[in-house]
Amino acid sequence: MHFDKSPNEKPCCTLPTVKKLLEQKRRRETSSVPPPCSTASTTAAPPTTATVSASSSYSDMEVSYPWTPAPESSVHFYPSQHGPSYTSAYSFPAAHEYGTQQQLQGFIDTMPQTYENQMTLADPSMAASWSVLGLPQTTQLSFGPAIDPAKLEEARMLFNAMDYSRATGQDEDGDTILHIYTAKGLRECAYAAAERLRDVGRLDAKEHKGKTALLVAVTANQPEIVQDLLSFGSDINACDVKGQTALHLAAHYGLPGVLQAILSSRPSVNLEARNFDGMTPLHCAAISHSASVKAFPSIGLADVGLQTVADEKLSCVKMLLEAGASLLSQEIKSNKTVLHLAVKEGNIDLVTYLLRIPLPNMKDFVNLKAHGHTALHMAAGLHGNPHQEDILQLLLRRGADPSIRNLENDQPAHLLQIGPRGEKLKLMLKKRSASSRRRIVSLQDQE
């Protein structure tokens, strides 16, 4: 916090901003936890830059999103490490700043060095074991151990002795002390600060990028603090300057624990909220998962770290769908559904999952158009993608119509690559198209 000191106070180190705290976390984790692969990391292809076209030669089908909640390189989380503490890199304000040396020192002495969340996965291979919940509206989830009453009482004593402007004010970056403690993962301090700010109507105060303490808790992967803030009445649908709600951020970063805490607050959470790029949390989760899959080494060697990230992001997609997110929602810029987004990026895992969902109108869903293109058109444009044929076959089995034309009057077969592989795929599409025509004629004859 950067509060002005009174003339009688001695100079002391200013408290770090939320941005600096998150950067410290990234540096500490990248130095203490080596990347699982020497040539790739979770930031190799951040979801925020999903402008690559999945080897498609069809320019107007490219996914181009300027949506940048925060580069993953600046908020570098290993999803299996939930909410580490910042106590090792952060010093409490000088005692004279709050005027209660004995209380403050006693509080520091009793603070644990880490707040390891009990949801941490000991085995990365279990990353995909997050339950896909359809939670009752009254369900209250518990994340890790209960809050420590003794430490909470000491935190309250600290705040009672603190100057009012320091306890409730904001620094030049708009950070309240609640933002700081939330970013640091200090649950008892954050809890006491939230009590004070709630009482004065400032629980949802926003910093300079529009983030409330709840949004900071989500970004910092602190499911326990997320749950605490929601219990105090934090606005679950609050958004930052880019329109990102807590759901958007949790979906983007692939944080199943945080997402589970948010979804437990239904029905107040808006599953179809749009950010300022017109995307729902489900769209964000799909784009993020595709980016993680693209980060896999091209040599095909297994990488536990990257697979863990991808598995947790796929879990977020599943959780959103089971909570009631709509498969039919189309992002505003190009009308793509989550299926279009998955197909466009050649994401075979996500396409397979989506097409296994039982829908009474599956054929209509598969043939929805995004600026004139069906998912089959986009699959035909996956030139050079190793999963192109598999994706085409999956779509055809679920009712994709190869005779549909786009705005340029092209059928999917017209968008295939030139050469033997393209001719093989074209023959497959023509056979399915002929089969569909015969079936239609047969039905007409029966009538």
N, C-alpha and C positions, 0 to 999 in steps of 0.2 A: 504494500500500500504506500502511496506517496503523499501522505498527509503533511501539511505544513507544520513545522515544529514551532512552539512558542519560543520567544527569545531566551527564556531561562533554561531551555533544554539543551543538552549537549548533542553534538552531531552523532548520528548513528547510521548504520546501513539501512537503506530503504528496503522495504519488503519487495520481493519480486512480483512482477505482474503475472497474470494467468498465462500469458503467452510464453514468458520466460520459464515458468515452471514446467510447462508442457515440453519446451525445448530441452530443459535439463533432463526430463524423464527420457526423452528420445536418446540423448547423448549417453546417459547412464546405461540404458538397456542395450544400445548398440555396442557399447564397449565391454559390457559384462556378459552379454549373451550373444555369442558369435552367430552370424547368419547361418542358417542351415545349409546353404549352398554357396560356394565361393563365387558363383557367377550370377546368382539371382537372389532376390530378397522379396519381402512382401511389398516393397515399394518399387519393384521393377516396372510394374505397369499399373500405377494407381488408378482407381476407378474414376478419379476426377478428370482424367484425360482420356476418355473413351472415344477418341477421335479416329483411332485406327479402324480400318474398314474390313477387318477379317478377311484380307486378301481378295476383297471383292473388286471387280473392275467396273462396277456400276456406280458412278459417282453420286448420283442423287439418292442412293439408298444408304449412304454412309451415315453412321451414327456420329453426330457432332454435337457435343454438349459442353457449353462453357461452365457448367455447374461445378463450383469448386468450394466445397464446405471447408476444407483445409487439406493441403497436400499431405498425403500419408507420411511423407518423409519428415514433416514437422510434428506429427503426432504419431509417433512410431510405436504401435502396440503389438506385442505378441499376444494374440487372443487368448492363449492358455494361461497368461499371467494377468490375473484380474486385480487391478487397483493396487499397485505397490505404493508404499508410503514415500513421502519426500523428505522425511526427517533427516536423512543422512546428508542432504544437500541444502538444507534450509535451516536458518537460525531464527529463533523467536526474536521479536523486537527487544531492544535493550530494556532492562527492567524499569529504568527511570521513565521510559516512554509511557508506561501505564501506571507508574507510581506505586506498585505493590510488589516489591522485590521478593518477599517471602512466599506469597501466593504463587507468583509466576514461576519461581525456581522449583517449588514443590510440584507444580503442574508439569514442568519440563521433565523432572526426574521420573515421574510416573508414566510419561508417554512411552508406549512401546516403540521399538525401532522399526517395526514393520506392521502393517495392517493387512497381512496376507488373507485374501478372501478364501473361505473354505470351499468355494466352487472351483478353485484352481485344478486343472486337469493334470494328474500325475503322469498319465500316459497319453501322449499326443494322438495315439491311434484311436482314442476314445472321443476325439473331438466331435465326431458326428453323432454322438449319443445323446445330444440335447433332446429332451422330449419336445415333440411338436404338440403344443398345447392348444386345446380349445377350452380356455379357462372359464369357469363360471364367473359371473359378474362380481360376486362377493368374495372371490378367492383372494387371500392375502398371502403372498409368498414371503418366505424368510430366506435371507441370503447370509450364510455364514453365522458366526456367533452373535448373540444378542449384544446390544450396546452395553459397555461397562458402566454400571451405575456410579461407581466411585470416581472414575475419570470424568464422567459427565458432570458430576457435582462440582468437581474442581474446575472444569471448563466454565460452568455457570458462575462460579465465584470470580473467575478471571474477568468475565464480561460484566458482572455487577460492579467490579472495581474500575472498569474501563470508562474513559471519557465518552460521553454520549456521541459526540461527533465522530470519534474514532470507531465506535462500535457499529454505527449505522450509516456513516458517510461513504463516499466514493472517491477514489483517487482520480488523477487526470486521465487515466485509461477507462474510467467508469467502473473499475473493480471495487466491489465491497469486500469486507473481510470474509464474508461467506464464499465469495468467488475463490478467494485465495485458499481457504481451508478445504474447499471442495476439490480444487485442482490438486492439492497436496494429498488428498486421501485421508485427512485427519477427521475421522467420523465424529468423535465426541465434540471436537471444536466446532465442526460444521453444524452439528445438532444444536449446540448452545447458541451459535450465531443465528441459525434459522429461527429459533424461538424468539430472539430479540427482534429480528427484522420482520417476522410475522406480526408481532405485537404493534409495530409502528407502520405496518402496511407497505413494507419494502422488500418482501420476500422475493418478488420477481423483478427486482431492479436489474437493468441491463447494462452491460459494459459496452465499450465503444463499437463492438461489432454486433451488438444486439443480443448477445447471449445472456440468458438468465443463469442463475446458479445451477438450475436443473440441466440446462443444455451443457454447461461446463462439466457437470457430473457425468453426463452421458459420454461426452468426448473423452474424458479421462478414464472411462471404463470403471466406474464406481457404482455397481448395482445396489450396494447397501445404502449409500448416500442418496441415490435416486429414489429408493423406496422411502427413506426418511423424509425427503423433501416433498414427495407426493402426499405423504401422510399429513404434512403441515398445510397442504393446500396449494402447492406450486401449480401454476397453470401448465397442464400437460400438453396443451396445444400451442404454447407460446412459440414464436419463431424468431430467428435472427434476421440480420439485414438481407439475407439471401432467401428468406422464406423457409428455412429449414427448421422443422420441428424436431422434438426429441426422437420421434420415430424415424425421420429421415436420417439423422446422424447415426443412430444405432444400426440402421439397415446399411448405411454406406460403409461404416467401419467393420461391420460383421461382428457384432457383440451380442451373442445370444443371451447372456445373463442380464444385461441391461435391457434388452428387448423384452425379455420375460417379465422384468419388473414393471415396465411401461404397460405391457398388455394386461397385466393383472388389474389395472385401473379402469378397464372397460366398464361401462359403455362410454365414458367421457372422452376417451381417446379417439381422434378422427383418423381412421385408417386410410381415408381417401384424400387427406390433406395434400395440397399441391404446393411445391416450392415455386420460386419465381421463374423457374425454367419449365414449369408445367408438369413436373413429375411427382408421382406418389411415392411413398416409401418402398412399395413393391418394385417400382421401376428402378429406384436407386439400388436396391439389394441385387437386382438382376444384373445391372451394369457392373456393380462392384464384384460380383461373383465371376463374371466373364473376364474382368481384368485380372483377377487372381489366377484363373485357369490359364490365361495367356502367359503368365509369368513362369509357368512350368518349363523346365529345361527342354529344349527341342530334341536333345539326345534321348529323352524318354526315361532317364534314370529316376527312380523314386526319390522324392524329397519330402521328408516327414513334415518339416516346417511349413513349406508351401501348401502341402496337402491339408494340413491342419487349418490354415487360413481359409482355403477354399471350402472345406467341409463346414466350418462355422458360418461362412457366408451363405452357403446353401441352406443351412439350418435356419437362418434368418428368413430366407424366402419361404420355407415351409411353414415357419411359425406365423408369418404374416397371412399366408393363405388360409391356414387353419383358424386364425382369429377372425377371418371374414373379409380380408382384402379381395378386391374384385379382379379376376383374371381378365375381364373385358375392358378394364380401364385403359384408355389410350392417352399417352403423353401428348401435350398440347401442340408441340412444335411440328411433329411429323405424324401424329396419330398412331404411333407404334404401341402395340400391347407388349406385355412381358414376353410373349412368344416371339414376336418380331425381333425384340431386342436380343433374345437368346439365339435365335437362328442367325441373325445378322452377324453375330460374333462367332458363329461356329461352335457354340457351347453345347456339345452333345449331352453332357450330364444334365444340364438344366432343361434342355428340350425334351429329353427322355422323361424326366420327372413331370413336366407340365402336361405332356400328352398322355400320361397315365392317370391323370385326375379324371374321375368320372363326371362328365358333363352331359346333360340331356341334349344340348345343342352343340356338341363337339364339332360337327362339320361346319357350322356357321362360324364358330370361334377360329378354326384353322384357316378359314377362307376370308377372314376380315382383312380389309385393305388399309394400308398405311401410305397415304399419298399415291394410291393406285396400285401399290405392290402388295401381293399376298406374301405370306411366309414362304411359300413355294418359289416365288420370284426371287426372294432374298437368298434362299438356299441354292438356287441355280447360279447366283452370282458369287458363290464361295469358291472361286477358282483357286486351285492349289491347296485347299483345306483338306486334310486327311479324313475329315468326318462328313464331307459333302454328300457322298452317296448314302451313308447311314441316315443322315438328317432328311434327305429327300424321301427315302423309303418310309421313315417314321411318319412323315407328314402325309404321304399317300395312303398309308394304312389307316390313318385317322380321318380320312375324307377330303384331303386337299385335292382341289380340282385343277388339273394341268391345262384345262382349256380356257381358264380365266385370263383376260388380257389386262395389261396395265394402261396407264394414260397414253403411252406411246404405241398402243395396240400390239404390244409384245406379249406372247405367252412365255411361261417359264423356260420352255425348250429353246426359245430364241436367245436367252441370256447365258446359255451354257458356253463353256470354253471351247475353243477350236482344237481339234485333234482327236485321237482315238478315244480318250477318256470322255470327252464331250459327246462324241457320237454314241458311245455306250449308254450314257445317261439319257441322251435324247431318245434313244430307242425305248428305254424304260418308261419315260414319260408318255411317249406315243402309245405304247401298249396299254397303259392305264387309262389314257384318254379314250381309246377305242373301246375298252371294256366298259367304261362309264356310259358311252353313247349306246352300246348294245343293251345295257341294263335299262336305260331310259326308254328306248324303243319297246322293249319287252313289257315294261310297265304300262306304256300307252296302249299297247295291243290288248292287254288284259282289261283295260277300262272299256 
